[in-house]
Amino acid sequence: MATLLLDDGTIETELSEIVRELEPLGIHLSHYDPGTSLLFPNLLDQDVVTESEKRYVLGLHNSVFEFLQQENGYLWCDLQSVHPGSPNLQTQITTYSQYHTHTTAEPIYVLAGDMIYGFVRPDGSQVQLLLQPQDYLHIPAGIEHWCSPSASLHFKAIRYFTNAEGWIPNYTGTQLSDALNKQH
């Protein structure tokens, strides 16, 4: 389950409290465990996933999460698999670990590992959200955020897209809060 770090040092682990904290941003967080991971446990543990294995995982999840696709108008999705030996890992981290926005929503479902997101709230304060397996996050268009793998550099996540181009970052120049940087 997700964990939220507030810039005053408070840590929230209750889903209802995290949802309440993210609500002013219009961010939706849910925890779905459809049990599908039982059908491919070896795929979640291995670093490299073949294209046919990706298609299998995506097909299975698309059938389970069809309601999400219909509700939100998702046109396509992919399976992002990050591990310490991933090609272009440093480029990915550099690209997305700076505050940015997108012109479309950024929905993601974590299958394995951990991801960290940072958000700027309406009052200018910042929070960090640790996503874990079975966490589904929907960030509306225009919300200032960053994302990165956790220190383990390992996650598998399904990314949903509402346009052909995917998520193109528009950098804002906002710096990570000193209060969060010291606690991170």
N, CA, C and O atoms as a DFTB+ gen file, in Angstrom:
736 C
 N C O
     1  1       0.832      -1.188       0.000
     2  2       0.000       0.000       0.000
     3  2       0.878       1.253       0.000
     4  3       2.019       1.242       0.463
     5  1       0.320       2.300      -0.520
     6  2       1.030       3.568      -0.677
     7  2       1.357       4.202       0.674
     8  3       0.707       3.934       1.685
     9  1       2.390       5.054       0.657
    10  2       2.798       5.835       1.824
    11  2       3.024       7.264       1.342
    12  3       3.631       7.483       0.294
    13  1       2.530       8.239       2.116
    14  2       2.663       9.647       1.763
    15  2       3.516      10.353       2.798
    16  3       3.272      10.238       3.999
    17  1       4.530      11.093       2.324
    18  2       5.398      11.894       3.179
    19  2       5.056      13.355       2.956
    20  3       5.179      13.867       1.843
    21  1       4.617      14.037       4.036
    22  2       4.297      15.460       3.967
    23  2       5.543      16.264       4.283
    24  3       6.469      15.751       4.911
    25  1       5.580      17.523       3.855
    26  2       6.796      18.319       4.048
    27  2       7.049      18.713       5.503
    28  3       8.112      19.248       5.818
    29  1       6.081      18.453       6.403
    30  2       6.324      18.699       7.829
    31  2       6.858      17.455       8.533
    32  3       7.030      17.452       9.752
    33  1       7.123      16.385       7.753
    34  2       7.667      15.154       8.322
    35  2       6.625      14.101       8.647
    36  3       6.974      12.971       8.989
    37  1       5.352      14.452       8.546
    38  2       4.281      13.495       8.813
    39  2       4.263      12.422       7.736
    40  3       4.428      12.709       6.550
    41  1       4.061      11.183       8.166
    42  2       3.949      10.060       7.238
    43  2       2.546       9.480       7.362
    44  3       2.116       9.096       8.449
    45  1       1.844       9.420       6.246
    46  2       0.496       8.844       6.201
    47  2       0.564       7.482       5.534
    48  3       1.148       7.342       4.460
    49  1      -0.032       6.473       6.169
    50  2      -0.079       5.132       5.586
    51  2      -1.500       4.645       5.359
    52  3      -1.713       3.645       4.673
    53  1      -2.464       5.337       5.925
    54  2      -3.867       4.962       5.732
    55  2      -4.336       5.492       4.385
    56  3      -4.204       6.685       4.108
    57  1      -4.883       4.616       3.543
    58  2      -5.309       5.012       2.207
    59  2      -6.285       6.184       2.254
    60  3      -6.180       7.105       1.444
    61  1      -7.229       6.163       3.188
    62  2      -8.226       7.241       3.255
    63  2      -7.571       8.594       3.560
    64  3      -8.005       9.618       3.032
    65  1      -6.541       8.612       4.398
    66  2      -5.835       9.859       4.714
    67  2      -5.008      10.343       3.528
    68  3      -4.938      11.542       3.260
    69  1      -4.384       9.406       2.822
    70  2      -3.596       9.778       1.643
    71  2      -4.520      10.365       0.579
    72  3      -4.205      11.387      -0.032
    73  1      -5.655       9.717       0.364
    74  2      -6.640      10.205      -0.612
    75  2      -7.093      11.609      -0.231
    76  3      -7.214      12.475      -1.098
    77  1      -7.348      11.845       1.063
    78  2      -7.774      13.169       1.535
    79  2      -6.705      14.219       1.264
    80  3      -7.027      15.334       0.854
    81  1      -5.432      13.878       1.489
    82  2      -4.334      14.819       1.257
    83  2      -4.163      15.150      -0.230
    84  3      -3.805      16.275      -0.578
    85  1      -4.419      14.172      -1.104
    86  2      -4.230      14.367      -2.548
    87  2      -5.456      14.949      -3.238
    88  3      -5.368      15.411      -4.376
    89  1      -6.588      14.930      -2.562
    90  2      -7.856      15.385      -3.150
    91  2      -7.814      16.800      -3.721
    92  3      -8.362      17.018      -4.801
    93  1      -7.184      17.786      -3.043
    94  2      -7.153      19.146      -3.610
    95  2      -6.480      19.214      -4.990
    96  3      -6.707      20.163      -5.741
    97  1      -5.660      18.222      -5.323
    98  2      -4.989      18.184      -6.620
    99  2      -5.806      17.426      -7.665
   100  3      -5.454      17.418      -8.845
   101  1      -6.883      16.796      -7.241
   102  2      -7.685      15.992      -8.161
   103  2      -7.062      14.645      -8.455
   104  3      -7.500      13.941      -9.365
   105  1      -6.037      14.277      -7.686
   106  2      -5.346      13.000      -7.885
   107  2      -6.178      11.879      -7.277
   108  3      -6.684      11.998      -6.161
   109  1      -6.309      10.799      -8.022
   110  2      -7.055       9.624      -7.559
   111  2      -6.059       8.505      -7.252
   112  3      -5.212       8.174      -8.082
   113  1      -6.166       7.933      -6.068
   114  2      -5.340       6.797      -5.670
   115  2      -6.252       5.687      -5.178
   116  3      -7.129       5.913      -4.344
   117  1      -6.039       4.487      -5.700
   118  2      -6.793       3.307      -5.274
   119  2      -5.827       2.146      -5.119
   120  3      -4.699       2.179      -5.610
   121  1      -6.293       1.129      -4.432
   122  2      -5.517      -0.103      -4.291
   123  2      -6.393      -1.232      -4.818
   124  3      -7.433      -1.543      -4.238
   125  1      -5.967      -1.845      -5.921
   126  2      -6.704      -2.940      -6.538
   127  2      -5.836      -4.186      -6.522
   128  3      -4.708      -4.159      -7.014
   129  1      -6.340      -5.268      -5.970
   130  2      -5.625      -6.533      -6.040
   131  2      -6.527      -7.557      -6.708
   132  3      -7.264      -8.278      -6.036
   133  1      -6.465      -7.619      -8.050
   134  2      -7.324      -8.555      -8.773
   135  2      -6.827      -9.991      -8.726
   136  3      -7.483     -10.882      -9.267
   137  1      -5.688     -10.240      -8.096
   138  2      -5.142     -11.589      -8.006
   139  2      -4.433     -12.051      -9.264
   140  3      -3.993     -13.198      -9.339
   141  1      -4.317     -11.183     -10.245
   142  2      -3.692     -11.587     -11.511
   143  2      -2.213     -11.893     -11.349
   144  3      -1.661     -12.678     -12.120
   145  1      -1.560     -11.291     -10.363
   146  2      -0.128     -11.538     -10.185
   147  2       0.149     -13.011      -9.876
   148  3       1.262     -13.491     -10.094
   149  1      -0.845     -13.719      -9.377
   150  2      -0.679     -15.153      -9.120
   151  2      -0.514     -15.941     -10.417
   152  3       0.009     -17.055     -10.411
   153  1      -0.964     -15.352     -11.535
   154  2      -0.875     -16.032     -12.820
   155  2       0.489     -15.872     -13.488
   156  3       0.806     -16.592     -14.435
   157  1       1.292     -14.937     -13.000
   158  2       2.616     -14.736     -13.604
   159  2       3.646     -14.269     -12.568
   160  3       4.332     -13.274     -12.803
   161  1       3.772     -14.962     -11.427
   162  2       4.715     -14.501     -10.396
   163  2       6.155     -14.439     -10.881
   164  3       6.905     -13.554     -10.471
   165  1       6.552     -15.367     -11.750
   166  2       7.926     -15.352     -12.249
   167  2       8.216     -14.109     -13.082
   168  3       9.343     -13.614     -13.079
   169  1       7.217     -13.601     -13.795
   170  2       7.416     -12.403     -14.616
   171  2       7.651     -11.161     -13.756
   172  3       8.376     -10.250     -14.154
   173  1       7.042     -11.135     -12.591
   174  2       7.204      -9.975     -11.720
   175  2       8.596      -9.930     -11.107
   176  3       9.116      -8.854     -10.811
   177  1       9.197     -11.100     -10.918
   178  2      10.517     -11.167     -10.293
   179  2      11.672     -10.995     -11.268
   180  3      12.748     -10.542     -10.880
   181  1      11.459     -11.351     -12.524
   182  2      12.579     -11.274     -13.477
   183  2      12.772      -9.850     -13.971
   184  3      11.815      -9.087     -14.108
   185  1      14.039      -9.502     -14.237
   186  2      14.353      -8.152     -14.701
   187  2      13.867      -7.912     -16.126
   188  3      13.157      -6.940     -16.382
   189  1      14.235      -8.774     -17.038
   190  2      13.909      -8.591     -18.445
   191  2      12.625      -9.335     -18.785
   192  3      12.474     -10.516     -18.471
   193  1      11.702      -8.625     -19.434
   194  2      10.427      -9.202     -19.847
   195  2      10.368      -9.118     -21.371
   196  3      10.579      -8.051     -21.948
   197  1      10.080     -10.245     -22.018
   198  2      10.015     -10.259     -23.480
   199  2       8.751      -9.551     -23.954
   200  3       7.838      -9.299     -23.169
   201  1       8.708      -9.236     -25.240
   202  2       7.520      -8.580     -25.811
   203  2       6.293      -9.474     -25.681
   204  3       5.208      -8.971     -25.390
   205  1       6.428     -10.780     -25.887
   206  2       5.269     -11.672     -25.765
   207  2       4.809     -11.755     -24.317
   208  3       3.608     -11.847     -24.064
   209  1       5.737     -11.725     -23.356
   210  2       5.356     -11.721     -21.937
   211  2       4.647     -10.410     -21.588
   212  3       3.675     -10.413     -20.833
   213  1       5.131      -9.293     -22.136
   214  2       4.458      -8.003     -21.912
   215  2       3.032      -8.048     -22.450
   216  3       2.100      -7.611     -21.774
   217  1       2.856      -8.572     -23.657
   218  2       1.513      -8.662     -24.254
   219  2       0.590      -9.524     -23.397
   220  3      -0.586      -9.202     -23.234
   221  1       1.114     -10.610     -22.855
   222  2       0.326     -11.495     -21.995
   223  2      -0.153     -10.737     -20.748
   224  3      -1.337     -10.774     -20.413
   225  1       0.762     -10.059     -20.072
   226  2       0.424      -9.308     -18.857
   227  2      -0.572      -8.193     -19.184
   228  3      -1.555      -8.013     -18.464
   229  1      -0.329      -7.453     -20.250
   230  2      -1.231      -6.359     -20.631
   231  2      -2.611      -6.879     -21.004
   232  3      -3.619      -6.291     -20.610
   233  1      -2.670      -7.962     -21.751
   234  2      -3.960      -8.534     -22.134
   235  2      -4.773      -8.955     -20.928
   236  3      -5.978      -8.712     -20.861
   237  1      -4.116      -9.581     -19.987
   238  2      -4.787     -10.020     -18.768
   239  2      -5.308      -8.831     -17.972
   240  3      -6.456      -8.836     -17.529
   241  1      -4.470      -7.811     -17.786
   242  2      -4.895      -6.641     -17.025
   243  2      -5.928      -5.799     -17.772
   244  3      -6.810      -5.209     -17.149
   245  1      -5.828      -5.740     -19.076
   246  2      -6.833      -4.995     -19.825
   247  2      -8.213      -5.613     -19.650
   248  3      -9.207      -4.889     -19.580
   249  1      -8.291      -6.925     -19.579
   250  2      -9.593      -7.555     -19.380
   251  2     -10.122      -7.293     -17.971
   252  3     -11.324      -7.102     -17.787
   253  1      -9.236      -7.284     -16.976
   254  2      -9.644      -7.043     -15.584
   255  2      -9.989      -5.574     -15.355
   256  3     -10.954      -5.260     -14.658
   257  1      -9.190      -4.667     -15.948
   258  2      -9.361      -3.239     -15.708
   259  2     -10.058      -2.520     -16.859
   260  3      -9.827      -1.331     -17.083
   261  1     -10.900      -3.232     -17.581
   262  2     -11.620      -2.616     -18.691
   263  2     -12.446      -1.418     -18.210
   264  3     -12.604      -0.440     -18.940
   265  1     -12.968      -1.497     -16.993
   266  2     -13.769      -0.394     -16.452
   267  2     -12.939       0.887     -16.340
   268  3     -13.461       1.977     -16.575
   269  1     -11.654       0.775     -15.984
   270  2     -10.800       1.959     -15.907
   271  2     -10.599       2.568     -17.285
   272  3     -10.626       3.788     -17.443
   273  1     -10.400       1.722     -18.270
   274  2     -10.178       2.206     -19.631
   275  2     -11.423       2.933     -20.151
   276  3     -11.318       3.990     -20.774
   277  1     -12.588       2.364     -19.893
   278  2     -13.826       2.979     -20.385
   279  2     -14.129       4.278     -19.640
   280  3     -14.513       5.272     -20.256
   281  1     -13.957       4.272     -18.318
   282  2     -14.227       5.470     -17.509
   283  2     -13.368       6.659     -17.929
   284  3     -13.833       7.799     -17.944
   285  1     -12.113       6.381     -18.269
   286  2     -11.137       7.447     -18.475
   287  2     -10.712       7.652     -19.922
   288  3      -9.891       8.526     -20.202
   289  1     -11.250       6.870     -20.838
   290  2     -10.936       7.045     -22.252
   291  2      -9.508       6.681     -22.627
   292  3      -8.925       7.301     -23.516
   293  1      -8.938       5.685     -21.961
   294  2      -7.587       5.259     -22.297
   295  2      -7.600       4.596     -23.669
   296  3      -8.429       3.726     -23.938
   297  1      -6.681       5.009     -24.534
   298  2      -6.598       4.471     -25.886
   299  2      -5.635       3.299     -25.987
   300  3      -5.860       2.370     -26.762
   301  1      -4.560       3.343     -25.204
   302  2      -3.574       2.276     -25.245
   303  2      -2.794       2.257     -23.945
   304  3      -2.892       3.181     -23.138
   305  1      -2.020       1.203     -23.747
   306  2      -1.203       1.090     -22.545
   307  2       0.074       0.337     -22.881
   308  3       0.183      -0.301     -23.928
   309  1       1.039       0.425     -21.970
   310  2       2.248      -0.368     -22.118
   311  2       2.688      -0.855     -20.747
   312  3       2.172      -0.422     -19.717
   313  1       3.648      -1.759     -20.760
   314  2       4.223      -2.271     -19.525
   315  2       5.640      -1.730     -19.429
   316  3       6.498      -2.053     -20.250
   317  1       5.873      -0.910     -18.423
   318  2       7.203      -0.368     -18.203
   319  2       7.901      -1.248     -17.178
   320  3       7.387      -1.466     -16.081
   321  1       9.064      -1.747     -17.536
   322  2       9.840      -2.608     -16.649
   323  2      11.198      -1.954     -16.423
   324  3      11.998      -1.824     -17.349
   325  1      11.448      -1.546     -15.184
   326  2      12.688      -0.860     -14.843
   327  2      13.460      -1.717     -13.842
   328  3      12.895      -2.227     -12.875
   329  1      14.751      -1.864     -14.091
   330  2      15.646      -2.602     -13.196
   331  2      17.032      -1.976     -13.322
   332  3      17.267      -1.196     -14.245
   333  1      17.950      -2.300     -12.418
   334  2      19.266      -1.643     -12.454
   335  2      19.999      -1.753     -13.793
   336  3      20.820      -0.890     -14.103
   337  1      19.732      -2.773     -14.582
   338  2      20.400      -2.917     -15.870
   339  2      19.609      -2.402     -17.054
   340  3      19.987      -2.646     -18.199
   341  1      18.514      -1.691     -16.801
   342  2      17.668      -1.176     -17.888
   343  2      18.456      -0.255     -18.811
   344  3      19.215       0.599     -18.351
   345  1      18.268      -0.437     -20.128
   346  2      18.910       0.501     -21.049
   347  2      18.324       1.903     -20.834
   348  3      17.123       2.047     -20.604
   349  1      19.147       2.899     -20.907
   350  2      18.715       4.297     -20.765
   351  2      18.101       4.614     -19.401
   352  3      17.311       5.552     -19.287
   353  1      18.452       3.847     -18.366
   354  2      17.884       4.075     -17.035
   355  2      18.167       5.485     -16.539
   356  3      17.261       6.158     -16.049
   357  1      19.405       5.942     -16.658
   358  2      19.742       7.282     -16.161
   359  2      18.999       8.369     -16.936
   360  3      18.599       9.378     -16.355
   361  1      18.811       8.174     -18.235
   362  2      18.054       9.131     -19.039
   363  2      16.608       9.186     -18.574
   364  3      16.042      10.273     -18.452
   365  1      15.994       8.020     -18.310
   366  2      14.614       7.986     -17.807
   367  2      14.503       8.718     -16.477
   368  3      13.593       9.522     -16.275
   369  1      15.431       8.436     -15.574
   370  2      15.392       9.080     -14.258
   371  2      15.537      10.587     -14.412
   372  3      14.782      11.346     -13.804
   373  1      16.490      11.026     -15.210
   374  2      16.711      12.464     -15.424
   375  2      15.490      13.123     -16.055
   376  3      15.114      14.230     -15.671
   377  1      14.872      12.452     -17.017
   378  2      13.720      13.008     -17.723
   379  2      12.535      13.238     -16.797
   380  3      11.896      14.288     -16.868
   381  1      12.226      12.274     -15.925
   382  2      10.996      12.348     -15.140
   383  2      11.178      12.768     -13.689
   384  3      10.186      13.023     -13.006
   385  1      12.421      12.849     -13.190
   386  2      12.608      13.193     -11.781
   387  2      12.676      14.694     -11.533
   388  3      13.001      15.128     -10.428
   389  1      12.371      15.485     -12.554
   390  2      12.252      16.933     -12.407
   391  2      10.759      17.280     -12.430
   392  3       9.965      16.605     -13.086
   393  1      10.394      18.335     -11.711
   394  2       8.987      18.732     -11.730
   395  2       8.555      19.075     -13.149
   396  3       9.240      19.800     -13.870
   397  1       7.400      18.535     -13.529
   398  2       6.837      18.769     -14.857
   399  2       5.325      18.588     -14.817
   400  3       4.764      18.143     -13.815
   401  1       4.689      18.935     -15.903
   402  2       3.253      18.689     -16.082
   403  2       3.087      17.968     -17.422
   404  3       4.031      17.845     -18.202
   405  1       1.872      17.499     -17.664
   406  2       1.517      16.901     -18.949
   407  2       0.209      17.529     -19.414
   408  3      -0.577      18.008     -18.596
   409  1      -0.025      17.530     -20.708
   410  2      -1.286      18.051     -21.238
   411  2      -2.388      16.994     -21.178
   412  3      -3.552      17.289     -21.450
   413  1      -2.021      15.773     -20.826
   414  2      -3.001      14.691     -20.645
   415  2      -2.787      14.070     -19.272
   416  3      -1.770      14.306     -18.619
   417  1      -3.758      13.276     -18.845
   418  2      -3.657      12.600     -17.551
   419  2      -2.529      11.574     -17.568
   420  3      -2.137      11.082     -18.626
   421  1      -2.014      11.259     -16.383
   422  2      -0.982      10.224     -16.216
   423  2      -1.512       9.152     -15.270
   424  3      -1.365       9.270     -14.054
   425  1      -2.126       8.106     -15.821
   426  2      -2.574       6.988     -14.999
   427  2      -1.546       5.851     -15.026
   428  3      -0.955       5.559     -16.066
   429  1      -1.346       5.220     -13.872
   430  2      -0.363       4.140     -13.774
   431  2      -0.813       3.126     -12.723
   432  3      -1.375       3.487     -11.689
   433  1      -0.553       1.854     -13.010
   434  2      -0.865       0.769     -12.076
   435  2       0.427       0.004     -11.823
   436  3       1.038      -0.507     -12.762
   437  1       0.849      -0.079     -10.561
   438  2       2.109      -0.727     -10.212
   439  2       1.875      -2.226     -10.004
   440  3       1.044      -2.634      -9.193
   441  1       2.616      -3.023     -10.747
   442  2       2.544      -4.482     -10.617
   443  2       3.571      -5.012      -9.619
   444  3       3.272      -5.919      -8.841
   445  1       4.785      -4.446      -9.642
   446  2       5.869      -4.936      -8.784
   447  2       6.820      -3.791      -8.489
   448  3       6.913      -2.833      -9.256
   449  1       7.522      -3.896      -7.374
   450  2       8.503      -2.883      -7.008
   451  2       7.863      -1.629      -6.436
   452  3       6.707      -1.637      -6.014
   453  1       8.639      -0.552      -6.432
   454  2       8.207       0.720      -5.841
   455  2       8.516       1.871      -6.778
   456  3       9.499       1.842      -7.520
   457  1       7.659       2.893      -6.735
   458  2       7.881       4.139      -7.470
   459  2       7.608       5.298      -6.519
   460  3       6.790       5.189      -5.607
   461  1       8.297       6.396      -6.743
   462  2       8.087       7.585      -5.918
   463  2       7.589       8.715      -6.814
   464  3       8.143       8.965      -7.885
   465  1       6.544       9.388      -6.364
   466  2       6.019      10.576      -7.038
   467  2       6.093      11.739      -6.068
   468  3       5.891      11.573      -4.865
   469  1       6.381      12.909      -6.596
   470  2       6.337      14.131      -5.811
   471  2       5.324      15.077      -6.429
   472  3       5.192      15.133      -7.651
   473  1       4.607      15.824      -5.594
   474  2       3.569      16.739      -6.063
   475  2       3.700      18.085      -5.373
   476  3       4.122      18.168      -4.220
   477  1       3.332      19.137      -6.092
   478  2       3.223      20.472      -5.513
   479  2       1.736      20.703      -5.242
   480  3       0.913      20.623      -6.154
   481  1       1.404      20.987      -3.993
   482  2       0.006      21.225      -3.624
   483  2      -0.364      22.681      -3.902
   484  3       0.515      23.514      -4.120
   485  1      -1.670      22.991      -3.896
   486  2      -2.119      24.358      -4.209
   487  2      -1.479      25.443      -3.339
   488  3      -1.302      26.571      -3.800
   489  1      -1.128      25.120      -2.085
   490  2      -0.511      26.125      -1.207
   491  2       1.005      26.232      -1.412
   492  3       1.674      26.988      -0.707
   493  1       1.554      25.468      -2.385
   494  2       2.980      25.508      -2.668
   495  2       3.789      24.465      -1.911
   496  3       4.956      24.236      -2.231
   497  1       3.183      23.829      -0.909
   498  2       3.907      22.779      -0.192
   499  2       4.035      21.552      -1.093
   500  3       3.316      21.412      -2.082
   501  1       4.956      20.675      -0.733
   502  2       5.200      19.491      -1.543
   503  2       5.018      18.224      -0.715
   504  3       5.225      18.222       0.498
   505  1       4.630      17.157      -1.387
   506  2       4.483      15.850      -0.762
   507  2       5.133      14.809      -1.665
   508  3       5.287      15.011      -2.869
   509  1       5.511      13.686      -1.050
   510  2       6.045      12.566      -1.815
   511  2       5.207      11.334      -1.538
   512  3       4.837      11.056      -0.397
   513  1       4.914      10.602      -2.600
   514  2       4.065       9.422      -2.514
   515  2       4.856       8.211      -2.977
   516  3       5.373       8.191      -4.094
   517  1       4.949       7.202      -2.120
   518  2       5.578       5.939      -2.472
   519  2       4.478       4.982      -2.905
   520  3       3.600       4.629      -2.117
   521  1       4.535       4.564      -4.173
   522  2       3.572       3.598      -4.694
   523  2       4.173       2.215      -4.606
   524  3       5.369       2.025      -4.824
   525  1       3.322       1.243      -4.281
   526  2       3.746      -0.151      -4.170
   527  2       2.813      -1.030      -4.992
   528  3       1.832      -0.531      -5.543
   529  1       3.098      -2.327      -5.088
   530  2       2.265      -3.198      -5.928
   531  2       0.765      -3.086      -5.624
   532  3       0.352      -2.995      -4.468
   533  1      -0.024      -3.094      -6.682
   534  2      -1.478      -2.974      -6.711
   535  2      -1.998      -1.558      -6.445
   536  3      -3.199      -1.369      -6.252
   537  1      -1.102      -0.560      -6.432
   538  2      -1.540       0.826      -6.309
   539  2      -1.812       1.376      -7.708
   540  3      -1.008       1.214      -8.625
   541  1      -2.965       2.029      -7.846
   542  2      -3.354       2.686      -9.096
   543  2      -3.418       4.182      -8.830
   544  3      -4.096       4.631      -7.905
   545  1      -2.708       4.948      -9.646
   546  2      -2.635       6.396      -9.485
   547  2      -3.089       7.060     -10.774
   548  3      -2.657       6.683     -11.863
   549  1      -3.970       8.058     -10.643
   550  2      -4.431       8.824     -11.801
   551  2      -4.163      10.299     -11.499
   552  3      -4.802      10.898     -10.634
   553  1      -3.200      10.871     -12.237
   554  2      -2.833      12.278     -12.077
   555  2      -3.485      13.054     -13.212
   556  3      -3.199      12.776     -14.376
   557  1      -4.352      14.018     -12.914
   558  2      -4.982      14.794     -13.987
   559  2      -3.960      15.618     -14.780
   560  3      -2.862      15.894     -14.296
   561  1      -4.329      15.996     -15.975
   562  2      -3.489      16.873     -16.803
   563  2      -3.211      18.163     -16.038
   564  3      -4.066      18.658     -15.303
   565  1      -2.000      18.702     -16.219
   566  2      -1.652      19.992     -15.639
   567  2      -1.172      19.962     -14.207
   568  3      -0.820      21.013     -13.672
   569  1      -1.140      18.799     -13.553
   570  2      -0.688      18.725     -12.162
   571  2       0.830      18.619     -12.133
   572  3       1.418      17.761     -12.791
   573  1       1.457      19.502     -11.362
   574  2       2.915      19.539     -11.271
   575  2       3.407      18.356     -10.430
   576  3       3.003      18.184      -9.279
   577  1       4.285      17.547     -11.027
   578  2       4.771      16.350     -10.348
   579  2       6.122      15.909     -10.905
   580  3       6.585      16.417     -11.926
   581  1       6.736      14.965     -10.220
   582  2       7.910      14.256     -10.709
   583  2       7.741      12.800     -10.316
   584  3       6.919      12.478      -9.457
   585  1       8.511      11.919     -10.936
   586  2       8.467      10.516     -10.546
   587  2       9.842       9.890     -10.745
   588  3      10.655      10.354     -11.544
   589  1      10.072       8.823      -9.993
   590  2      11.356       8.154     -10.039
   591  2      11.197       6.754      -9.464
   592  3      10.311       6.516      -8.643
   593  1      12.045       5.829      -9.887
   594  2      12.054       4.551      -9.172
   595  2      12.568       4.792      -7.760
   596  3      13.246       5.789      -7.511
   597  1      12.258       3.900      -6.842
   598  2      12.814       4.003      -5.492
   599  2      14.288       3.592      -5.550
   600  3      14.807       3.312      -6.630
   601  1      14.950       3.554      -4.427
   602  2      16.376       3.220      -4.370
   603  2      16.680       1.832      -4.928
   604  3      17.801       1.571      -5.365
   605  1      15.689       0.943      -4.916
   606  2      15.905      -0.410      -5.445
   607  2      16.048      -0.417      -6.968
   608  3      16.524      -1.395      -7.545
   609  1      15.633       0.681      -7.620
   610  2      15.659       0.793      -9.083
   611  2      14.915      -0.365      -9.745
   612  3      15.340      -0.877     -10.781
   613  1      13.802      -0.769      -9.136
   614  2      13.057      -1.896      -9.676
   615  2      11.556      -1.625      -9.584
   616  3      11.020      -1.400      -8.499
   617  1      10.893      -1.651     -10.727
   618  2       9.431      -1.662     -10.736
   619  2       8.923      -2.122     -12.092
   620  3       9.610      -2.028     -13.109
   621  1       7.708      -2.618     -12.069
   622  2       6.956      -2.936     -13.278
   623  2       5.604      -2.253     -13.116
   624  3       4.934      -2.407     -12.095
   625  1       5.216      -1.499     -14.135
   626  2       3.968      -0.748     -14.040
   627  2       3.301      -0.669     -15.401
   628  3       3.965      -0.610     -16.437
   629  1       1.977      -0.670     -15.379
   630  2       1.199      -0.468     -16.595
   631  2       0.879       1.012     -16.671
   632  3       0.312       1.589     -15.744
   633  1       1.251       1.618     -17.789
   634  2       0.981       3.039     -18.021
   635  2      -0.154       3.128     -19.043
   636  3      -0.132       2.454     -20.073
   637  1      -1.143       3.969     -18.740
   638  2      -2.296       4.146     -19.625
   639  2      -2.196       5.509     -20.302
   640  3      -1.776       6.490     -19.688
   641  1      -2.587       5.559     -21.577
   642  2      -2.463       6.790     -22.354
   643  2      -3.785       7.145     -23.027
   644  3      -4.542       6.270     -23.446
   645  1      -4.048       8.460     -23.122
   646  2      -5.279       8.937     -23.757
   647  2      -5.017       9.572     -25.119
   648  3      -5.944      10.046     -25.775
   649  1      -3.740       9.580     -25.545
   650  2      -3.417      10.102     -26.879
   651  2      -2.285       9.262     -27.475
   652  3      -1.671       8.457     -26.775
   653  1      -2.020       9.447     -28.736
   654  2      -1.022       8.637     -29.437
   655  2       0.401       8.932     -28.986
   656  3       1.255       8.047     -29.034
   657  1       0.674      10.160     -28.548
   658  2       2.035      10.572     -28.215
   659  2       2.516      10.080     -26.857
   660  3       3.724       9.990     -26.637
   661  1       1.613       9.762     -25.947
   662  2       2.019       9.406     -24.592
   663  2       2.165      10.643     -23.731
   664  3       1.546      11.673     -23.998
   665  1       2.974      10.540     -22.710
   666  2       3.157      11.653     -21.774
   667  2       4.405      12.432     -22.157
   668  3       5.514      11.900     -22.098
   669  1       4.234      13.662     -22.540
   670  2       5.364      14.519     -22.887
   671  2       5.538      15.518     -21.741
   672  3       4.621      16.288     -21.453
   673  1       6.713      15.515     -21.079
   674  2       6.892      16.408     -19.926
   675  2       7.098      17.864     -20.339
   676  3       7.851      18.167     -21.264
   677  1       6.414      18.747     -19.634
   678  2       6.619      20.197     -19.761
   679  2       7.234      20.637     -18.429
   680  3       6.528      20.752     -17.427
   681  1       8.531      20.880     -18.419
   682  2       9.250      21.173     -17.173
   683  2       8.853      22.524     -16.603
   684  3       8.684      23.499     -17.335
   685  1       8.705      22.564     -15.271
   686  2       8.251      23.781     -14.602
   687  2       9.385      24.540     -13.915
   688  3       9.248      25.735     -13.653
   689  1      10.481      23.883     -13.625
   690  2      11.595      24.536     -12.939
   691  2      11.474      24.531     -11.425
   692  3      12.390      24.988     -10.740
   693  1      10.374      24.029     -10.885
   694  2      10.215      23.954      -9.435
   695  2      11.261      23.005      -8.858
   696  3      11.508      21.929      -9.401
   697  1      11.869      23.420      -7.751
   698  2      12.885      22.599      -7.086
   699  2      12.246      21.756      -5.984
   700  3      11.234      22.144      -5.400
   701  1      12.845      20.606      -5.711
   702  2      12.371      19.748      -4.630
   703  2      12.496      20.486      -3.302
   704  3      13.522      21.107      -3.021
   705  1      11.460      20.415      -2.501
   706  2      11.414      21.067      -1.201
   707  2      12.606      20.637      -0.331
   708  3      12.913      19.448      -0.237
   709  1      13.271      21.607       0.300
   710  2      14.381      21.286       1.202
   711  2      13.908      20.388       2.337
   712  3      14.632      19.484       2.754
   713  1      12.693      20.629       2.842
   714  2      12.169      19.819       3.959
   715  2      12.053      18.355       3.534
   716  3      12.404      17.465       4.309
   717  1      11.570      18.091       2.322
   718  2      11.446      16.714       1.853
   719  2      12.804      16.132       1.487
   720  3      13.052      14.947       1.708
   721  1      13.672      16.947       0.937
   722  2      15.000      16.489       0.515
   723  2      15.792      15.961       1.721
   724  3      16.526      14.981       1.596
   725  1      15.645      16.602       2.876
   726  2      16.369      16.181       4.083
   727  2      15.811      14.878       4.627
   728  3      16.540      14.097       5.239
   729  1      14.503      14.634       4.406
   730  2      13.870      13.432       4.943
   731  2      13.979      12.270       3.990
   732  3      13.831      11.118       4.398
   733  1      14.234      12.547       2.731
   734  2      14.245      11.519       1.681
   735  2      15.442      10.620       1.799
   736  3      15.606       9.701       0.996
